[in-house]
């Protein structure tokens, strides 16, 4: 059964760039910019699924940005 969408958690890498990991699939990739990351995600998806018809139509990115601040 074809999955309609695949979700990636995207986080900034402490050393620069971005990391992305898929939920429910063993897919991980990285990129220096968000545009590069998107292209790398497409390539990783293509490598992960055996048949072109199994590739999800929608790629959803959940971009996580960690930030801390003082209460005082």
N, C-alpha and C positions, 0 to 999 in steps of 0.2 A: 504494500500500500504506500502510495506516494505521500510524503509529508508536504503540506502546503507552505509552511514557513519554518525557518531555522533562526534561532535567537543566539546572538553572541553577546557576552559580557565584555566590554571594552574598558581597559584601565590604562592610565598613563604609566609608562615604565619609569622608575626612578632614575635610570641612566639616559632617558630620552626616548621619545617615540611612544608607541602604543602596543599593547598586547591584547589579543582577542581569543576567547575560548568559547566554543559552542556549548549550549546546554543540551544534554541528551545525546551528543555525538562526540567522538574522540577527535576533535578538530581544534588545533591551536595554531595561531600565526601572529606575526608582528609586522609593524611598519613604522617608518620614520615620521610620516604624516598620516592624517586621517584618509586622504585620497589614496596614498600608497597602501594603507591597511585595507581599504575596501577592495582594491585590486587583488591583494594577497589573499583576502577572504574568498573571493571568487575562485582563484586558483586552487586554494585548499579544498573548497567544496567540490570542485571538478575532480580532484584527485581522490577524494574520499568516497564518492558515490560511483559504483561500477557502471551504471547506465545513465545516460543523459536524461532519460525520462524520469529518473528517480530524484533528480536535483530539485530542491524546493524552489517555488516561484518567487517567494518573498524572503529577503534577508533582513532581519530586524536587529539593530544595534542598541544595546542598553549601555550607554556611556556613563561610567562611574567616575566621579571626581571626589577625591578625599580632601577634606579641608578641616582644619582645627582652628579654634579661636578661644580666647580666654573669656570667662564669664564676667570677670571684674572689669 
